């Protein structure tokens, strides 16, 4: 299937799935108080923090292994090794959550049971993402899109029933997410077995070590990404209160529309790019660079629009209780646009397997965000959080581009394409 057709399927599936939270947003913001929405935001933030440690980033290792010309039997054993890592890491994190539960509950302002629910959600998401990744690398966009779409619709349906019909409030929204991912994760595991893409009855210590060598160096990267994309909710919650965190999170969710589109494009783009990089054809590389620059220019031209239309859109979607979110939507969208540009350059580092330095850049970006957060939130409220996010994303993009330049030989400064 062509890149264009795959891109359209990925884009359609991601937009349809992304539309579900947007459809929920006007309902939830009117059914939940800002404090309740803030609790949901803190739960989602906890999940974002667990991502780096549940499974230790080995979904990416399983995806990358496919390009090493390994036979299907060995790939199944490698995927099984990733499940072994998931099991061990989840058990370890359970005991950590148990030991520090009181501290975490006080810091996050959520019920204690949500700590374990977040851990379960993260583990189930790993299984779902492993299945989605195996479809993606094989360019099976239709199955990828169907599973993603089903998860989104099921998630929305359960959330509406639990929040509106049973009036479970914030608890209903959390339960809806967990029940939906549990159902899809079971289906994903069955599908992996059916396609003979997983074998965890045989313990391959060499594959466990190889997967960890890929995933563990990415922990600082994902921790940095967590500081970059989620630390703002902690700082706002601690300094301005749960209500302000809820209002800010509404703006974050709307700005994520850009992120979802960029990820959809990237998911179709990565297999195509990796194949070109394997061929090492200079002329094709020049085309890649040329189209990358055109993409960058388009995004930069687009960037002023959220500042102009964002406040009006926020009030329309979220209602009067959340109108303050209009103050930050432009900055958050600009940060997401810089994130879309970042995705275009980070793929070269994953192809080269030189992920250690990427972790340093992401960690530094997260640290810059955190430092700016502390000062700017205290000075100008949650608008400072959005500005800090944008500055940190700019730093991440520029320095990742420098790493990409050094990791893979690409004609970044020679884009003229010669004809045969």
C-alpha positions in Angstrom: 0.0 0.0 0.0 1.4 3.4 -0.9 2.5 6.1 1.6 -0.3 8.4 0.5 -3.0 5.7 1.0 -1.5 4.6 4.3 -1.3 8.2 5.4 -4.9 8.8 4.7 -6.0 5.7 6.7 -3.7 6.6 9.6 -4.9 10.2 9.5 -8.5 9.2 9.2 -8.3 6.7 12.1 -6.4 9.2 14.3 -8.7 12.1 13.5 -11.8 9.9 14.2 -10.2 8.7 17.5 -9.2 12.2 18.4 -12.6 13.5 17.6 -14.0 11.3 20.4 -12.4 13.3 23.3 -13.5 16.4 21.5 -17.0 15.2 21.3 -16.8 14.3 25.0 -15.2 17.6 26.0 -18.4 19.8 25.7 -20.3 17.2 27.6 -17.7 16.5 30.3 -16.9 20.2 30.9 -20.6 20.7 31.6 -21.1 17.5 33.6 -17.9 17.9 35.7 -16.8 20.7 37.9 -13.3 22.2 37.1 -12.1 20.4 40.3 -13.4 17.1 39.0 -11.9 17.6 35.6 -8.7 18.5 37.4 -8.7 15.1 39.0 -9.2 13.4 35.7 -6.3 15.5 34.4 -4.0 14.3 37.2 -5.0 10.7 36.6 -4.0 11.1 32.9 -0.8 12.8 34.0 0.1 9.9 36.2 -0.5 7.5 33.3 1.8 9.7 31.2 4.5 9.3 33.9 4.2 5.5 34.1 4.6 5.1 30.3 8.4 5.2 30.5 8.6 2.5 33.2 5.7 0.1 32.3 7.4 -2.2 29.7 10.5 0.0 29.7 9.8 1.3 26.2 10.2 -2.1 24.5 7.3 -1.6 22.1 9.7 0.6 20.1 12.3 -2.2 20.3 9.8 -4.7 18.9 9.0 -2.4 16.0 12.7 -1.7 15.2 13.5 -5.5 15.3 11.3 -6.0 12.3 13.8 -4.1 10.1 16.7 -6.4 11.0 15.6 -9.1 8.5 14.8 -11.5 11.4 12.5 -14.5 10.6 9.0 -14.7 12.0 9.7 -17.3 14.6 12.5 -15.2 16.1 10.3 -12.0 15.9 7.6 -13.8 17.9 10.2 -14.8 20.6 11.4 -11.2 20.6 7.9 -9.9 21.1 7.4 -12.4 23.9 10.6 -11.1 25.6 8.9 -7.7 25.6 5.9 -9.2 27.3 8.2 -10.7 30.0 9.7 -7.2 30.5 6.2 -5.8 30.8 5.2 -8.3 33.5 8.3 -7.8 35.6 8.2 -4.0 35.4 4.5 -3.9 36.2 5.0 -6.0 39.4 7.9 -3.8 40.5 5.9 -0.6 40.0 3.0 -2.1 42.0 5.2 -2.4 45.0 6.6 1.1 44.5 3.1 2.5 44.3 2.2 0.6 47.5 5.2 1.9 49.4 4.7 5.6 48.4 0.9 5.6 48.0 0.2 8.2 50.7 2.8 10.7 49.3 1.5 10.2 45.7 -2.1 10.6 46.7 -1.4 13.9 48.5 0.7 15.2 45.6 -1.7 14.2 42.8 -5.0 15.0 44.7 -6.6 11.7 43.5 -8.0 8.7 45.3 -5.5 6.0 46.3 -7.3 3.3 44.2 -6.5 5.4 41.1 -2.8 4.7 41.5 -3.3 1.1 40.8 -5.9 1.7 38.2 -3.4 3.9 36.3 -0.8 1.2 36.5 -3.2 -1.4 35.1 -4.2 1.0 32.4 -0.6 1.6 31.4 0.1 -2.2 31.2 -2.9 -2.8 29.1 -2.0 0.1 26.8 1.4 -1.5 26.3 -0.3 -4.7 24.9 -2.6 -2.7 22.7 0.3 -0.6 21.4 2.4 -3.7 20.7 -0.4 -5.0 18.5 -0.8 -1.7 16.7 2.9 -1.4 16.2 3.1 -4.8 14.5 0.4 -3.7 12.1 2.1 -0.4 11.5 5.5 -1.8 10.5 3.8 -4.2 8.1 1.9 -1.3 6.6 -1.4 -2.9 7.6 -3.1 0.4 8.1 -6.7 -0.8 7.8 -6.5 -3.2 10.8 -4.5 -0.5 12.7 -7.3 2.0 12.1 -10.1 -0.3 13.0 -8.7 -1.3 16.4 -7.9 2.3 17.2 -11.3 3.5 16.1 -13.1 0.8 18.1 -11.1 1.6 21.2 -12.0 5.3 20.9 -15.8 4.7 20.3 -15.9 2.1 23.1 -14.1 4.5 25.5 -16.5 7.3 24.6 -19.6 5.1 25.0 -18.6 3.8 28.4 -17.6 7.2 29.7 -20.9 8.7 28.7 -22.9 5.9 30.3 -20.9 6.1 33.6 -20.7 9.9 33.8 -24.2 10.9 32.6 -26.5 7.9 33.3 -24.9 6.5 36.5 -23.6 10.0 37.6 -20.2 8.6 38.7 -18.5 11.9 37.9 -14.7 11.8 37.6 -14.6 8.2 38.6 -16.9 7.3 35.7 -14.5 8.9 33.2 -11.5 7.0 34.6 -13.5 3.7 34.7 -14.6 4.2 31.1 -11.0 4.5 29.9 -9.8 1.5 31.8 -12.6 -0.9 30.8 -12.2 0.1 27.2 -8.5 -0.5 27.1 -8.9 -3.8 29.0 -11.3 -5.1 26.3 -9.1 -4.0 23.4 -5.9 -5.3 25.1 -7.5 -8.8 25.3 -8.4 -8.6 21.7 -4.9 -7.4 20.8 -3.3 -10.4 22.6 -5.6 -12.9 20.9 -4.7 -11.3 17.6 -1.0 -11.5 18.3 -1.3 -15.2 19.0 -3.5 -15.8 16.0 -0.9 -14.2 13.7 1.9 -16.1 15.4 3.6 -12.8 16.3 4.1 -13.6 20.0 5.7 -16.5 21.9 6.3 -15.9 25.6 6.5 -19.6 26.6 10.2 -19.6 25.7 12.3 -17.2 27.8 15.1 -15.7 25.6 17.4 -13.8 27.9 19.4 -12.6 24.9 16.3 -10.9 23.5 15.3 -9.5 26.8 18.8 -8.0 27.1 18.6 -6.6 23.5 15.2 -5.1 24.1 16.3 -3.5 27.3 19.4 -2.1 25.5 17.0 -0.3 23.2 14.4 0.7 25.8 16.3 1.5 29.0 18.4 4.3 27.4 15.1 5.9 26.4 13.9 6.2 30.0 15.5 9.6 30.4 14.0 10.5 27.0 10.5 9.6 28.2 11.0 11.1 31.6 12.2 14.3 29.9 9.1 14.1 27.6 7.0 13.7 30.8 8.6 16.8 32.3 8.0 18.6 29.0 4.3 17.6 28.5 2.9 16.9 31.9 4.9 18.7 34.6 2.8 21.8 34.0 -0.3 20.1 35.6 1.7 19.3 38.7 3.0 22.8 39.1 -0.4 24.4 38.4 -2.1 22.0 40.8 0.3 22.7 43.6 0.5 26.5 43.1 -3.0 27.5 41.7 -5.2 24.6 42.7 -7.0 21.6 41.1 -9.6 23.8 39.5 -7.0 25.8 37.5 -5.3 22.5 36.6 -8.6 21.3 35.2 -9.2 24.5 33.1 -5.6 24.3 31.8 -6.1 20.6 30.9 -9.1 21.5 28.7 -6.8 23.8 26.6 -4.1 21.1 26.5 -6.7 18.6 25.1 -7.8 20.9 22.4 -4.2 21.7 21.4 -3.6 18.0 21.2 -5.5 18.0 17.9 -2.3 19.1 16.2 -0.3 16.4 18.0 -2.7 13.7 16.9 -2.5 14.8 13.2 1.3 14.9 13.4 1.5 11.4 14.9 -0.8 10.0 12.2 1.4 11.5 9.5 4.5 10.2 11.3 3.2 6.6 11.6 2.7 6.4 7.9 6.0 8.2 7.2 8.3 6.1 9.4 8.2 2.8 7.4 8.6 4.7 4.1 11.5 6.8 5.5 13.3 3.8 7.0 13.1 1.9 3.7 14.7 4.9 1.9 17.4 5.1 4.6 18.2 1.4 4.1 18.6 2.0 0.4 21.0 4.8 1.0 20.0 6.5 -2.3 21.4 10.1 -2.3 18.7 11.4 -4.8 15.9 9.9 -2.7 17.4 11.4 0.4 17.4 14.8 -1.2 13.7 14.5 -2.0 13.1 13.6 1.7 14.9 16.8 2.8 13.1 18.9 0.2 9.7 17.8 1.4 10.7 18.1 5.0 11.5 21.8 4.5 8.2 22.4 2.7 6.4 20.7 5.6 8.2 23.0 8.1 7.3 26.1 6.1 3.6 25.1 6.0 3.5 24.5 9.8 5.1 27.9 10.5 2.6 29.7 8.2 -0.2 27.9 10.1 1.1 28.8 13.6 -0.6 32.3 14.1 -4.2 30.9 13.6 -4.6 29.4 17.1 -3.8 32.7 18.7 -6.5 34.4 16.6 -9.3 31.7 16.6 -8.4 29.8 19.8 -10.1 31.9 22.5 -13.4 31.9 20.6 -13.1 28.2 20.0 -12.4 27.4 23.6 -15.6 29.2 24.8 -17.7 27.5 22.1 -16.4 24.0 23.0 -15.9 24.1 26.8 -18.4 26.7 28.0 -18.2 29.6 30.3 -16.6 27.8 33.3 -13.5 27.1 31.2 -13.2 30.4 29.2 -9.9 31.2 31.0 -8.4 28.4 28.9 -8.5 30.8 25.9 -5.6 32.7 27.3 -3.2 29.8 26.7 -4.5 27.9 23.7 -2.4 29.8 21.2 0.9 29.1 23.0 0.0 25.5 23.5 -0.8 25.0 19.8 2.5 26.7 18.9 4.3 24.2 21.1 2.5 21.3 19.4 3.5 22.6 16.0 7.1 22.7 17.1 6.5 19.1 18.3 5.3 18.2 14.8 8.6 19.5 13.3 10.5 17.6 16.0 8.9 14.3 14.8 10.3 14.9 11.3 13.9 14.9 12.6 13.8 12.4 15.5 13.2 9.4 13.2 16.8 9.5 12.0 18.0 8.9 15.5 15.8 5.9 16.0 16.9 4.5 12.7 20.6 4.8 13.7 19.8 3.3 17.2 21.8 6.2 18.8 19.1 6.9 21.3 21.3 7.8 24.2 21.9 11.4 23.2 18.3 11.9 22.3 17.5 11.0 25.9 19.9 13.8 27.0 18.2 16.4 24.8 14.7 15.4 25.9 15.7 15.4 29.5 17.3 18.8 29.1 14.2 20.1 27.4 12.1 18.8 30.2 14.4 20.4 32.8 14.2 23.8 30.9 10.4 23.5 31.0 10.3 22.7 34.7 12.6 25.6 35.6 10.6 28.1 33.5 7.4 26.7 34.9 8.4 27.4 38.5 9.2 31.0 37.7 6.6 31.9 35.1 3.6 30.3 36.8 4.4 32.2 40.0 4.7 35.4 37.9 1.9 35.3 35.4 -0.2 32.2 36.3 -0.9 29.4 34.0 -0.2 31.5 30.9 3.4 31.1 32.1 3.1 27.3 31.9 2.1 27.5 28.2 5.0 29.8 27.4 7.4 27.5 29.2 6.1 24.6 27.2 6.6 26.4 23.9 10.2 27.5 24.7 11.1 24.0 25.8 9.6 22.5 22.6 11.7 24.9 20.5 14.9 23.8 22.3 13.9 20.1 21.8 13.3 20.5 18.1 16.5 22.4 17.3 18.9 20.2 19.3 17.3 17.0 18.1 17.8 18.2 14.5 21.5 18.7 15.3 21.6 15.1 16.6 19.8 13.8 13.5 22.4 15.7 11.3 25.2 13.8 13.1 23.4 10.4 13.3 22.4 9.8 9.6 24.1 11.3 6.5 21.4 13.4 5.0 21.8 16.3 2.5 20.2 19.0 4.7 22.1 21.7 2.9 22.0 20.2 -0.6 18.4 19.6 -1.6 18.6 19.9 -5.4 17.3 16.7 -6.9 19.0 15.4 -10.1 17.1 13.4 -12.7 18.3 10.1 -14.1 
